[in-house]
């Protein structure tokens, strides 16, 4: 759960000020260079395939507070109350340190961290929904990434991945429902009856088969709340090329 809170802040930073290496983080050049070093190390460890390429994902936890507070005028419309954000961040930081030192969280601490994480996710979702003239009711996919280092989401459009029959492909979906309902994830292809994955785990794995071979194949990724009283679903499309073996 500490990682969920941490990466939610990273997603927020990308959404507000961008995810490029030269985004105006307002931290020292030394900090940025440290992030780049960590990314390069991770890149080499993974045989030149980096699961996450955006620089902010190699920052330290405390860097996130620095970025947000130094750019507070940009985050104000979403987070609303600076003191509240700082208090919640400090609580999450204390709980993160507890886990980092090998100690288990108590049930009340887990509940507190879950509440802090849900709170910031809901602030983000409410802000986007209201700005899009929607009520505070609908689920939203914020990001999908694969095991080749590609990322899809708002303001993010990677090159078309090239896959081959026999490849093990993985998609990880980040979605939030503002009312905290159970989320069901699915990936499917129109007109391909024998292919599809539907589950409550946001990490979906499947093998590329012969029937999927195509110069331009579209994967439909959805997140929905199956037990809501109204249609509540978000959709993201991924375009890939699939080569024969």
C-alpha positions, 0 to 999 in steps of 0.5 A: 500500500505504501507503493500505491500512495507513492506512485499515485503522487508520481502519477499526479506530478506527471499529470500536472507538470509533465513526465519529461526529463526536463519537466519543471520539478524545481529540485536541484540538478544534483537530485535530477542526476541521482534519478538519472543514475538510478534509471540507468542502473535499472535499465542495465539490470533489466537487459536494456528493457526498462519497465518504467522509463519516466524519470520521476519514478526513480525519485526518492519518496521525500522528493515528491513532497518537495516537488508538490510544495514548490509547485503548490500553485499548480497542485492547489486546484486538486489538493486544496489544502496544503497543510492537510497534504503535508500532514497526510504525507508525513503520516504516510512517510512514517508508515513507509519507514516502518515497513522499510525497517522490516516491521509490520503495520498494525491493522489501524496503521494499515487502515490509516494508510489505505484511507490516506491513499484513497483520499488522494486518489479521490481528489484526483478523480473528482478534479478530473471528473468535475473539469470534464463536466461529470459528477463524482461517480465514474471510474477512471483509468489513469495508466496502463503499462506493459512489460516492454517499458511502454506506458499509455495514459493521458498525454502519453502515446508510445510507439506501437509495440511489436510482439511475436507469437509465443511472447508472454505479455503483461499489462498492468492497469491503474484505475480508481473508482471515486466511491471505492467499489471493487474493480474488475479488469479486462483485456479483449480483442473484438471479433476474437472469441477465444481471447480474453482476460477478465479478473480483479487483479490489475496485473494481466498476463497472457501468451500471444497466439497465432490467432492474434497475428496482425500488422495492426491489432487493437487490444481493448483494456477496460476497468469497471465496477461490476456491482454498481447500480449504473454503468461504470466503465472506462476504456483504453485502447492499445495498438500493437503489431503481432508477428508470426513465430 
